[in-house]
Amino acid sequence: MLRRQCASLRPFYIKSRYTGTRGLRNTSISFFTSNLRCSGAGAAAVDSIPQAKETHTWNTDTKAERLPPVSISAPITIYPPPHVTEYKPLPALTPSRLLKVYSELSKARLTFLNVLTAMAGVALCPLPTTVPVLLATALGTTLCSASANAINQLIEAPFDAQMPRTRNRPLVRRIITPFHAAGFATVTGIAGPVILWTFVNPITASLGAFNIILYAGVYTPLKRISVANTWVGAVVGGIPGIMGWTACNGHLWPSAISPIEYVPPPFLLDYAVPLTEAADNPLSALALFLLLFSWQFPHFNAIARMVRTSYAQGGYRMLSVTSPRKNTVVSLRHTLLLLPICSVLTPLAGLTTWAFAATSIVPNALLLRSAWRFWRRGGEKEARRLFHDSLWYLPVILVLMMVHKRGAEWKDRIVGQEEASKDVEVQ
């Protein structure tokens, strides 16, 4: 680093007279640029300046006030610094490191959540399935999610570099090239739907391909345009559960072979509803989708509140940035919607028994308490609490739905197995 020392700058004179509050009036300024002496690398440049005297004077009624001499020390920075000779090279992409990079490109946690909801759709569907279909659904959903997330990072790499929480992503650090990442996204984006089409069915494959387009082609660019991106992202989060439903050949639209049917509470009927009734009910698929759709808002809006500074730096149009109050209102609204979805719609569609309406009240009440506090105060502490509650809420609800699935009377099965084993012992 070089430092230029300039001294002996001749004093300049300022004399002024103010009248009222209208500002400066009748000001006299005299300054000199001669006898400027510098030391260091700037001496030659300063010597080339002609030694001239400039004077500008406006007459006033006051005396001039002499200001003390000024000494200027202006640093000059050389880049790169002299002590830096070379940058640290990137580590070689060994198979283990490459696998880690692919995991980061795929956003492994988000992909795992998508696969979890898809498997929940398979488990909750009353129609039979096979192990190969189950495995193919899991693999195809994983590849589709990996492709969508890789394309998302390709598009957002310049903006990820501006946010602390995303500046360590592989493309920002240039661990792999954009061409490499694009190849990974292309291969997984083709392989996922092909596997689903071949080993599952065309409807599930179409949903997987549609979700890639919706996430990478609509949601990602919309994040910098409109706050509606959150609602589009919620649709993306609800589709994997529907993919699990269609993987078992469940229908999404009413038809002659799969009409919309209702299963009222037992106390309103004099007979038990047979299991074959409302088995392939499109209303059940809608209930599962709405559960996943509404859950996205308390979960994501809490995250958006915690990282709203980063979103603002990256230029993203999120409710937590544009309207923090609406961000909390939307979270509370959809948390409230989860109550009728779990307590009314889900058992009414025959997806679960009516016992689920009672057991789901506790987790819904706990999540609602956090959403209410987030709405009342809107602070980062409340947002973090809501985020943590949303993490355990979804798996707990899905497990309760499987426990109370129609036809899966676990108590009867256990008692029946015990009685069967006693009969075998007696014989």
WOBELBEL-V838855 format. One record per residue. RES is the residue in three letters. NEAR is the number of other C-alpha atoms within 10 Angstrom. Layout:
res=RES near=NEAR
res=RES near=NEAR
//
This chain:
res=MET near=9
res=LEU near=12
res=ARG near=14
res=ARG near=16
res=GLN near=17
res=CYS near=19
res=ALA near=16
res=SER near=14
res=LEU near=17
res=ARG near=16
res=PRO near=15
res=PHE near=17
res=TYR near=17
res=ILE near=16
res=LYS near=19
res=SER near=18
res=ARG near=14
res=TYR near=11
res=THR near=9
res=GLY near=7
res=THR near=6
res=ARG near=7
res=GLY near=8
res=LEU near=11
res=ARG near=13
res=ASN near=16
res=THR near=16
res=SER near=20
res=ILE near=16
res=SER near=16
res=PHE near=15
res=PHE near=17
res=THR near=16
res=SER near=15
res=ASN near=15
res=LEU near=16
res=ARG near=14
res=CYS near=20
res=SER near=13
res=GLY near=11
res=ALA near=13
res=GLY near=16
res=ALA near=15
res=ALA near=11
res=ALA near=9
res=VAL near=15
res=ASP near=13
res=SER near=8
res=ILE near=11
res=PRO near=10
res=GLN near=13
res=ALA near=10
res=LYS near=11
res=GLU near=10
res=THR near=13
res=HIS near=9
res=THR near=14
res=TRP near=12
res=ASN near=11
res=THR near=14
res=ASP near=11
res=THR near=12
res=LYS near=11
res=ALA near=14
res=GLU near=11
res=ARG near=11
res=LEU near=10
res=PRO near=10
res=PRO near=12
res=VAL near=13
res=SER near=12
res=ILE near=13
res=SER near=12
res=ALA near=11
res=PRO near=11
res=ILE near=12
res=THR near=10
res=ILE near=9
res=TYR near=8
res=PRO near=9
res=PRO near=9
res=PRO near=8
res=HIS near=6
res=VAL near=8
res=THR near=8
res=GLU near=7
res=TYR near=6
res=LYS near=6
res=PRO near=6
res=LEU near=10
res=PRO near=8
res=ALA near=9
res=LEU near=13
res=THR near=9
res=PRO near=9
res=SER near=9
res=ARG near=13
res=LEU near=14
res=LEU near=12
res=LYS near=15
res=VAL near=19
res=TYR near=19
res=SER near=15
res=GLU near=19
res=LEU near=24
res=SER near=27
res=LYS near=18
res=ALA near=17
res=ARG near=11
res=LEU near=15
res=THR near=19
res=PHE near=17
res=LEU near=17
res=ASN near=23
res=VAL near=24
res=LEU near=20
res=THR near=25
res=ALA near=27
res=MET near=23
res=ALA near=23
res=GLY near=26
res=VAL near=27
res=ALA near=21
res=LEU near=26
res=CYS near=26
res=PRO near=24
res=LEU near=16
res=PRO near=10
res=THR near=15
res=THR near=8
res=VAL near=8
res=PRO near=11
res=VAL near=18
res=LEU near=19
res=LEU near=14
res=ALA near=19
res=THR near=31
res=ALA near=23
res=LEU near=17
res=GLY near=27
res=THR near=32
res=THR near=24
res=LEU near=25
res=CYS near=29
res=SER near=30
res=ALA near=28
res=SER near=30
res=ALA near=28
res=ASN near=23
res=ALA near=27
res=ILE near=26
res=ASN near=21
res=GLN near=26
res=LEU near=20
res=ILE near=15
res=GLU near=17
res=ALA near=20
res=PRO near=14
res=PHE near=18
res=ASP near=22
res=ALA near=17
res=GLN near=17
res=MET near=18
res=PRO near=14
res=ARG near=12
res=THR near=16
res=ARG near=16
res=ASN near=15
res=ARG near=18
res=PRO near=20
res=LEU near=24
res=VAL near=21
res=ARG near=13
res=ARG near=12
res=ILE near=17
res=ILE near=16
res=THR near=14
res=PRO near=18
res=PHE near=10
res=HIS near=11
res=ALA near=20
res=ALA near=15
res=GLY near=14
res=PHE near=18
res=ALA near=26
res=THR near=15
res=VAL near=13
res=THR near=21
res=GLY near=24
res=ILE near=15
res=ALA near=17
res=GLY near=25
res=PRO near=26
res=VAL near=19
res=ILE near=19
res=LEU near=28
res=TRP near=19
res=THR near=11
res=PHE near=17
res=VAL near=24
res=ASN near=19
res=PRO near=17
res=ILE near=17
res=THR near=26
res=ALA near=26
res=SER near=15
res=LEU near=20
res=GLY near=28
res=ALA near=21
res=PHE near=16
res=ASN near=24
res=ILE near=23
res=ILE near=18
res=LEU near=17
res=TYR near=24
res=ALA near=20
res=GLY near=16
res=VAL near=15
res=TYR near=23
res=THR near=22
res=PRO near=16
res=LEU near=19
res=LYS near=19
res=ARG near=15
res=ILE near=14
res=SER near=15
res=VAL near=18
res=ALA near=14
res=ASN near=22
res=THR near=20
res=TRP near=15
res=VAL near=18
res=GLY near=22
res=ALA near=20
res=VAL near=21
res=VAL near=21
res=GLY near=22
res=GLY near=24
res=ILE near=23
res=PRO near=29
res=GLY near=25
res=ILE near=27
res=MET near=30
res=GLY near=29
res=TRP near=29
res=THR near=26
res=ALA near=29
res=CYS near=25
res=ASN near=19
res=GLY near=25
res=HIS near=21
res=LEU near=18
res=TRP near=13
res=PRO near=14
res=SER near=11
res=ALA near=6
res=ILE near=9
res=SER near=18
res=PRO near=16
res=ILE near=16
res=GLU near=18
res=TYR near=17
res=VAL near=21
res=PRO near=16
res=PRO near=15
res=PRO near=12
res=PHE near=7
res=LEU near=7
res=LEU near=10
res=ASP near=7
res=TYR near=8
res=ALA near=9
res=VAL near=15
res=PRO near=11
res=LEU near=11
res=THR near=10
res=GLU near=13
res=ALA near=23
res=ALA near=21
res=ASP near=27
res=ASN near=26
res=PRO near=21
res=LEU near=25
res=SER near=30
res=ALA near=27
res=LEU near=18
res=ALA near=21
res=LEU near=25
res=PHE near=21
res=LEU near=21
res=LEU near=26
res=LEU near=22
res=PHE near=21
res=SER near=24
res=TRP near=23
res=GLN near=25
res=PHE near=24
res=PRO near=29
res=HIS near=23
res=PHE near=20
res=ASN near=25
res=ALA near=30
res=ILE near=18
res=ALA near=22
res=ARG near=26
res=MET near=19
res=VAL near=17
res=ARG near=22
res=THR near=15
res=SER near=19
res=TYR near=24
res=ALA near=16
res=GLN near=13
res=GLY near=18
res=GLY near=16
res=TYR near=21
res=ARG near=21
res=MET near=24
res=LEU near=22
res=SER near=24
res=VAL near=20
res=THR near=15
res=SER near=12
res=PRO near=18
res=ARG near=16
res=LYS near=13
res=ASN near=24
res=THR near=27
res=VAL near=19
res=VAL near=18
res=SER near=25
res=LEU near=23
res=ARG near=17
res=HIS near=19
res=THR near=26
res=LEU near=18
res=LEU near=15
res=LEU near=23
res=LEU near=19
res=PRO near=12
res=ILE near=19
res=CYS near=26
res=SER near=19
res=VAL near=17
res=LEU near=24
res=THR near=26
res=PRO near=26
res=LEU near=23
res=ALA near=24
res=GLY near=26
res=LEU near=29
res=THR near=26
res=THR near=23
res=TRP near=22
res=ALA near=16
res=PHE near=22
res=ALA near=21
res=ALA near=10
res=THR near=16
res=SER near=19
res=ILE near=14
res=VAL near=10
res=PRO near=18
res=ASN near=19
res=ALA near=14
res=LEU near=15
res=LEU near=23
res=LEU near=23
res=ARG near=16
res=SER near=23
res=ALA near=31
res=TRP near=21
res=ARG near=18
res=PHE near=27
res=TRP near=22
res=ARG near=14
res=ARG near=13
res=GLY near=20
res=GLY near=16
res=GLU near=17
res=LYS near=15
res=GLU near=21
res=ALA near=27
res=ARG near=18
res=ARG near=16
res=LEU near=27
res=PHE near=24
res=HIS near=16
res=ASP near=20
res=SER near=24
res=LEU near=12
res=TRP near=12
res=TYR near=17
res=LEU near=19
res=PRO near=15
res=VAL near=13
res=ILE near=18
res=LEU near=20
res=VAL near=14
res=LEU near=16
res=MET near=25
res=MET near=19
res=VAL near=18
res=HIS near=22
res=LYS near=23
res=ARG near=21
res=GLY near=15
res=ALA near=14
res=GLU near=12
res=TRP near=12
res=LYS near=9
res=ASP near=10
res=ARG near=11
res=ILE near=11
res=VAL near=11
res=GLY near=12
res=GLN near=12
res=GLU near=12
res=GLU near=12
res=ALA near=12
res=SER near=11
res=LYS near=11
res=ASP near=10
res=VAL near=9
res=GLU near=8
res=VAL near=7
res=GLN near=5
//
